[in-house]
Amino acid sequence: MTDNIGVLGCGWLGFPLAKRLVKNSHIVHGSTTSKEKLPQLYKEGIRPFLITLSETELQGDVAGFLRDIDILIINVPPRLRGKNAESFVEKMKLVHTEIKKSGVSKLIFISSTSVYGSIEGEVTEQTPPQPNTESGKQLLVCEQRFMGDPNLQTTVIRFGGLIGPDRHPVTMLSSKQDLSNGHDPVNLIHLEDCIHMITTIIQNQYWGEIFNGVYPLHPKKMDYYADEAKKRGITPPNYLDNPSEQEGKVVLSTNFLNKSHRFTTSILT
């Protein structure tokens, strides 16, 4: 029997993910905060729901969204910067309360390698997290909340920097001067591999696990972003060529690769 799947957050990653799940013959519920996007979801065979999260309430038909769902994918970025910043932990507490009222038994929580903070050297899923940013700290709290629920089979995916159509860090770094950490390695993953990981986890029923999601190629930032800027015909960022005493962080996707899976889309494309 094919699982029914809910994608909470049909944005840059969630929308193409939901489309792929429909293609894979799943019944898919998808949420968006944009009323204008509802017809777009419907057109792709996704059952659309208008749901907005805040730290004090969930607006929209959350019960309907969760109804008859076997697997819930939480793909909501923390967004803790700016004057309208809200507690991500409080939002996820409200979501968790609604999940407990529903029949959802399996959960994929999309997290980030930011939970590892400034750890040096190679990092695997066995490395104890040491978040040093507010986003990383709140993501870790939420990971622990969902994984600690004995009634949920929760799998966490910690993605590195996301790249793909219309999204690449070099566009924001272009023309910037005197940047540090140019000798640090990059930890990136392409949109196609994000979708590949999620669908592979569902297909193989890898529940109750933690996966790092980073493509296994880690060139120096100064070299990588210079090459990527050249490909796009934009001004490359300028890094200070002074290697620090720190070696930087290399995030390894050990759990995924050890299960004989491979990544499909290079970060050099």
VEXROTOR-111396 format. One record per residue (C-alpha): residue in one letter; x, y, z. Coordinates in pm, 1 decimal. Last residue first. Example, Ala and Ser with C-alpha at 12.3 -4.5 7.8 and 13.67 -1.06 7.14 Angstrom:
REC  rest        xx        yy        zz
REC     S    1367.0    -106.0     714.0
REC     A    1230.0    -450.0     780.0
# end
This chain:
REC  rest        xx        yy        zz
REC     T    2683.5    2148.8   -1229.9
REC     L    2976.1    2159.7    -985.6
REC     I    2761.4    2065.0    -682.9
REC     S    2726.5    1726.9    -849.5
REC     T    2385.6    1564.3    -888.1
REC     T    2316.5    1195.7    -820.9
REC     F    2430.7    1113.2    -469.4
REC     R    2486.4     748.9    -387.9
REC     H    2320.8     484.0    -175.2
REC     S    2504.7     175.9     -49.4
REC     K    2363.7     199.5     305.6
REC     N    2703.1     330.8     415.3
REC     L    2653.2     627.2     181.6
REC     F    2335.5     741.7     357.4
REC     N    2472.7     700.4     709.6
REC     T    2810.1     856.2     630.6
REC     S    2691.5    1180.2     475.4
REC     L    3016.6    1351.3     575.7
REC     V    3032.6    1714.3     687.0
REC     V    3379.0    1863.0     646.7
REC     K    3434.3    2148.4     890.5
REC     G    3718.9    2398.7     884.6
REC     E    4088.6    2335.5     936.6
REC     Q    4148.5    2601.5    1200.5
REC     E    4488.4    2768.5    1213.4
REC     S    4362.1    3005.6     948.4
REC     P    4496.4    3015.3     594.3
REC     N    4563.3    3372.6     483.5
REC     D    4457.2    3438.7     127.7
REC     L    4188.9    3694.9     212.0
REC     Y    3892.7    3607.0      -5.2
REC     N    3755.7    3814.6    -291.6
REC     P    3414.7    3720.8    -423.1
REC     P    3386.2    3652.1    -794.8
REC     T    3235.8    3909.8   -1030.2
REC     I    2964.3    3753.2   -1243.2
REC     G    2975.3    3563.2   -1573.6
REC     R    2782.8    3269.0   -1436.9
REC     K    3051.9    3006.7   -1498.1
REC     K    3316.5    3252.4   -1371.4
REC     A    3123.7    3302.4   -1047.3
REC     E    3112.7    2923.6    -996.1
REC     D    3489.4    2893.5   -1047.7
REC     A    3569.3    3173.5    -802.2
REC     Y    3316.1    3027.5    -558.5
REC     Y    3485.6    2688.0    -559.5
REC     D    3841.0    2811.9    -531.2
REC     M    3785.9    3055.1    -242.4
REC     K    3549.0    2814.0     -67.6
REC     K    3800.0    2530.8     -72.0
REC     P    3670.9    2217.3    -241.5
REC     H    3450.5    1971.1     -47.8
REC     L    3299.4    1698.2    -263.3
REC     P    3086.2    1430.7    -100.0
REC     Y    2750.0    1610.8    -146.6
REC     V    2597.2    1690.6     191.3
REC     G    2279.6    1550.2     350.5
REC     N    2358.5    1422.1     698.2
REC     F    2115.3    1152.3     802.4
REC     I    1970.7    1075.5    1145.9
REC     E    1759.3     765.7    1208.9
REC     G    1428.1     661.4    1365.6
REC     W    1283.2     545.9    1036.6
REC     Y    1465.7     429.5     724.7
REC     Q    1162.4     291.4     546.3
REC     N    1345.5     200.6     224.8
REC     Q    1108.5     391.4      -5.3
REC     I    1063.4     676.1     241.2
REC     I    1436.4     718.8     300.4
REC     T    1502.3     699.0     -73.8
REC     T    1235.5     963.0    -143.2
REC     I    1397.5    1200.4     106.3
REC     M    1751.1    1141.3     -17.9
REC     H    1662.8    1183.6    -386.8
REC     I    1466.4    1501.5    -313.7
REC     C    1767.8    1654.2    -138.8
REC     D    1987.5    1516.8    -418.8
REC     E    1785.0    1700.2    -682.0
REC     L    1802.9    2023.1    -479.4
REC     H    2182.9    2011.1    -485.0
REC     I    2389.0    1972.5    -167.6
REC     L    2663.5    2185.3     -15.5
REC     N    2936.0    2165.3     248.4
REC     V    3220.8    2387.7     126.3
REC     P    3570.6    2348.8     268.5
REC     D    3745.0    2628.8     458.9
REC     H    4042.1    2790.7     286.4
REC     G    3847.6    3106.5     207.6
REC     N    3760.3    3143.2     575.5
REC     S    3768.2    3523.1     560.1
REC     L    3616.1    3758.8     304.6
REC     D    3818.8    4063.5     207.0
REC     Q    3579.0    4186.0     -59.8
REC     K    3230.9    4097.7    -180.7
REC     S    3186.0    4124.4    -558.6
REC     S    2963.5    3814.2    -577.9
REC     L    2889.5    3654.7    -239.3
REC     M    2511.5    3671.2    -276.7
REC     T    2515.9    3518.0    -625.3
REC     V    2784.0    3272.4    -512.0
REC     P    2547.6    3122.0    -253.9
REC     H    2338.5    2950.8    -525.3
REC     R    1963.9    2941.5    -581.4
REC     D    1777.7    3008.1    -904.0
REC     P    1761.6    2635.1    -983.9
REC     G    1978.7    2440.8    -739.5
REC     I    2188.2    2487.8    -427.3
REC     L    2119.2    2421.0     -62.1
REC     G    2390.0    2456.3     201.8
REC     G    2414.8    2139.9     408.8
REC     F    2113.1    1928.4     491.8
REC     R    2057.4    1761.6     827.2
REC     I    1788.7    1498.7     770.7
REC     V    1605.0    1376.1    1079.2
REC     T    1397.4    1057.1    1091.5
REC     T    1109.8    1030.2    1334.3
REC     Q     903.9     721.2    1412.0
REC     L     645.2     888.2    1632.0
REC     N     459.4     745.1    1931.7
REC     P     774.1     735.2    2146.4
REC     D     817.8    1114.4    2104.9
REC     G    1186.1    1184.0    2173.4
REC     M    1271.2    1204.9    1804.2
REC     F    1019.8    1487.0    1765.4
REC     R    1143.7    1692.0    2059.9
REC     Q    1509.3    1615.5    2000.8
REC     E    1496.3    1744.7    1645.1
REC     C    1306.4    2051.8    1766.5
REC     V    1572.3    2135.4    2025.1
REC     L    1840.6    2083.4    1760.6
REC     L    1665.9    2319.8    1519.3
REC     Q    1644.4    2583.2    1793.4
REC     K    2016.5    2570.7    1866.2
REC     G    2115.3    2574.3    1499.5
REC     S    1897.0    2877.4    1428.7
REC     E    2024.3    3062.2    1733.9
REC     T    2380.8    3002.3    1625.0
REC     N    2655.6    2812.2    1808.4
REC     P    2525.5    2457.6    1769.8
REC     Q    2742.7    2184.8    1923.0
REC     P    2601.4    1857.7    1788.7
REC     P    2761.6    1530.8    1906.9
REC     T    2933.0    1362.9    1608.8
REC     Q    2773.7    1024.8    1531.4
REC     E    2594.4    1163.7    1224.1
REC     T    2938.8    1241.4    1084.4
REC     V    3168.8    1543.6    1104.4
REC     E    3524.3    1553.5     971.7
REC     G    3745.3    1836.4    1092.8
REC     E    3652.6    2125.2    1319.4
REC     I    3323.1    2180.4    1501.8
REC     S    3197.5    2532.8    1445.6
REC     G    2825.8    2463.9    1492.5
REC     Y    2715.5    2104.8    1440.9
REC     V    2345.4    2200.9    1452.3
REC     S    2415.7    2423.2    1149.6
REC     T    2420.5    2099.8     946.2
REC     S    2050.8    2164.4     896.5
REC     S    1710.4    2015.1     973.7
REC     I    1427.6    1869.0     767.7
REC     F    1214.5    1654.7     997.7
REC     I    1077.3    1337.9     842.8
REC     L     790.0    1193.3    1042.9
REC     K     608.7     861.8    1072.2
REC     S     300.5     782.3    1282.4
REC     V      50.2    1045.7    1170.8
REC     G    -297.6     947.7    1289.0
REC     S    -376.3    1290.9    1425.1
REC     K    -414.9    1448.4    1769.5
REC     K     -44.0    1395.8    1842.9
REC     I      40.2    1571.9    1516.2
REC     E    -158.7    1877.1    1627.0
REC     T      43.7    1908.3    1947.9
REC     H     366.3    1861.7    1751.6
REC     V     273.7    2148.8    1520.0
REC     L     215.4    2373.7    1821.3
REC     K     550.8    2274.0    1970.5
REC     M     707.9    2330.3    1628.5
REC     K     595.7    2693.0    1626.4
REC     E     726.0    2744.2    1981.4
REC     V    1065.5    2602.6    1883.6
REC     F    1083.2    2827.1    1577.6
REC     S    1052.0    3132.0    1800.2
REC     E     955.4    3433.2    1592.1
REC     A    1152.4    3689.0    1392.9
REC     N     948.0    3976.8    1252.8
REC     K    1224.1    4236.6    1303.0
REC     G    1476.8    4036.0    1105.3
REC     R    1637.6    3698.6    1153.4
REC     L    1491.2    3380.4    1301.6
REC     R    1358.8    3233.2     977.7
REC     P    1342.1    2873.2    1112.9
REC     P    1286.9    2707.7     773.1
REC     V     980.8    2479.5     743.8
REC     N    1010.6    2142.9     573.5
REC     I     825.9    1907.9     805.8
REC     I     755.2    1588.5     612.2
REC     L     458.4    1397.4     752.4
REC     I     407.1    1028.5     676.2
REC     D      85.6     829.4     714.7
REC     I    -160.2    1110.3     640.1
REC     D    -531.8    1028.0     659.6
REC     R    -609.3    1368.6     813.6
REC     L    -300.8    1584.7     867.9
REC     F    -408.0    1861.2     625.3
REC     G    -766.1    1841.0     744.5
REC     A    -656.9    1888.6    1107.1
REC     V    -434.0    2180.0    1003.9
REC     D    -719.4    2360.1     828.9
REC     G    -573.4    2708.4     851.8
REC     Q    -392.4    2922.1    1107.6
REC     L    -156.1    2767.5    1360.8
REC     E    -119.3    2976.4    1674.5
REC     T     113.9    3153.2    1919.7
REC     E     461.4    3103.7    1772.0
REC     S     326.9    3151.9    1422.5
REC     L     253.4    2904.1    1147.6
REC     T      35.9    2971.5     842.9
REC     I    -156.9    2702.3     658.6
REC     L    -339.1    2723.1     324.8
REC     F    -388.8    2362.7     217.0
REC     P    -351.5    2215.0    -131.4
REC     R    -407.4    1851.3    -233.9
REC     I    -117.9    1802.5    -475.2
REC     G    -198.1    1684.2    -827.6
REC     E      27.8    1938.0    -996.8
REC     K    -262.9    2168.4   -1087.8
REC     Y    -375.1    2165.1    -724.6
REC     L     -37.1    2294.6    -608.3
REC     Q     -48.0    2581.6    -859.7
REC     P    -409.1    2657.9    -769.9
REC     L    -303.4    2702.8    -403.4
REC     K      -4.5    2926.7    -482.0
REC     E    -201.3    3252.9    -483.6
REC     K    -323.3    3187.8    -129.4
REC     S      38.1    3188.4     -13.5
REC     T     132.7    3030.0     320.1
REC     T     159.9    2689.1     155.6
REC     S      76.8    2335.5     260.8
REC     G      85.6    2016.8      56.6
REC     H    -115.5    1696.4      93.7
REC     V      15.6    1415.4    -125.3
REC     I    -139.2    1086.4    -234.7
REC     H     165.3     888.2    -340.8
REC     S     204.2     746.8    -692.3
REC     N     578.0     821.3    -738.7
REC     K     481.6    1114.6    -963.0
REC     V     284.6    1254.5    -669.8
REC     L     599.8    1218.8    -457.3
REC     R     801.0    1400.8    -722.4
REC     K     552.6    1690.0    -725.1
REC     A     568.6    1710.2    -344.3
REC     L     948.5    1729.0    -359.1
REC     P     931.4    1999.9    -627.9
REC     F     707.4    2201.6    -391.1
REC     G     892.9    2127.8     -66.1
REC     L    1239.6    2236.8    -177.1
REC     W    1179.6    2596.7    -288.2
REC     G     852.0    2619.4     -96.1
REC     C     581.1    2366.3     -24.5
REC     G     601.1    2382.2     357.1
REC     L     437.9    2098.4     547.0
REC     V     454.7    1813.4     298.3
REC     G     196.6    1549.3     390.6
REC     I     229.5    1195.2     260.4
REC     N     -17.5     913.6     200.8
REC     D     171.8     585.1     194.8
REC     T     131.7     343.4     -94.1
REC     M       0.0       0.0       0.0
# end
